[in-house]
Amino acid sequence: MQTMDQQSSGASSAPLFDWQLDVQRLEREAKAALAAGRRDPWTTIEAECSLDLIEAELVALRGRDPRQVSDSIIELRSWKSRVERVLRMLGSLDEPE
């Protein structure tokens, strides 16, 4: 029989959102755009939309038991950081030299 703490820790291992983000692909596309010296509006738009979804998921997790959402929050914050980096990389292509 599991204790309540064991049940809570087991529940936190699965993300509490039902979608995945291919951050590595966004990073590859941003690096390719930088290497080519060309803007990539589609990757920029996808990254902006992904960031909006991440932020919405983080808001939805507020007020929930931290033991149940900690893994999801960690994953979402990691994605957020990486997507923000992609947007900075892509944004640097818009800046005048």
C-alpha positions in Angstrom: 0.0 0.0 0.0 1.4 3.4 -0.9 1.4 6.4 1.4 -0.1 9.7 0.3 3.4 11.1 -0.3 4.3 8.2 -2.5 1.1 8.6 -4.5 1.8 12.3 -4.9 5.4 11.8 -6.0 4.2 9.2 -8.5 1.6 11.6 -9.9 4.2 14.3 -10.5 6.3 12.1 -12.9 3.8 12.5 -15.8 3.3 16.0 -17.3 -0.1 17.5 -16.6 -0.5 18.8 -20.1 -1.2 16.7 -23.2 1.0 18.2 -25.9 4.7 18.1 -26.7 7.0 20.8 -28.1 9.8 20.0 -30.5 12.2 22.7 -29.1 15.2 21.1 -30.7 13.6 21.6 -34.1 13.0 25.3 -33.4 16.6 25.6 -32.2 17.9 23.9 -35.4 15.8 26.2 -37.6 16.9 29.3 -35.7 20.6 28.2 -36.1 20.1 27.6 -39.8 18.5 31.0 -40.2 21.5 32.6 -38.4 24.0 30.7 -40.5 22.2 31.8 -43.7 21.8 35.4 -42.4 18.1 35.3 -43.3 15.0 35.9 -41.3 12.7 33.0 -40.7 9.2 34.4 -40.1 7.5 31.0 -39.8 9.8 29.8 -37.1 9.5 33.1 -35.3 5.7 32.8 -35.4 5.8 29.2 -34.2 8.1 30.1 -31.4 5.9 33.0 -30.3 2.8 30.8 -30.4 4.6 28.1 -28.4 5.7 30.7 -25.8 2.1 31.8 -25.5 1.0 28.1 -24.9 3.8 27.6 -22.4 2.8 30.7 -20.4 -0.9 29.6 -20.5 0.0 26.2 -19.1 2.1 27.8 -16.3 -0.8 30.0 -15.4 -3.2 27.0 -15.4 -0.9 25.2 -12.9 -0.9 28.0 -10.4 -2.8 27.2 -7.3 -2.4 23.4 -7.7 -0.6 21.3 -5.2 3.1 21.9 -5.9 3.9 18.2 -5.3 1.6 17.3 -8.1 2.8 19.9 -10.7 6.5 20.3 -9.9 7.7 18.1 -12.8 5.4 19.9 -15.3 6.5 23.3 -14.1 10.2 22.3 -14.5 9.6 21.1 -18.0 7.6 24.1 -19.0 10.1 26.5 -17.6 12.9 24.7 -19.5 10.9 25.0 -22.7 10.2 28.7 -22.0 13.8 29.5 -21.5 14.8 27.6 -24.7 12.0 29.2 -26.8 13.0 32.7 -25.5 16.5 32.0 -26.6 15.3 31.0 -30.1 13.3 34.2 -30.3 16.4 36.2 -29.3 18.4 34.5 -32.0 15.8 35.1 -34.6 15.3 38.7 -33.4 19.0 39.4 -33.9 18.4 38.9 -37.7 16.0 41.9 -37.6 18.5 44.2 -36.1 20.4 46.6 -38.4 24.1 45.9 -38.6 
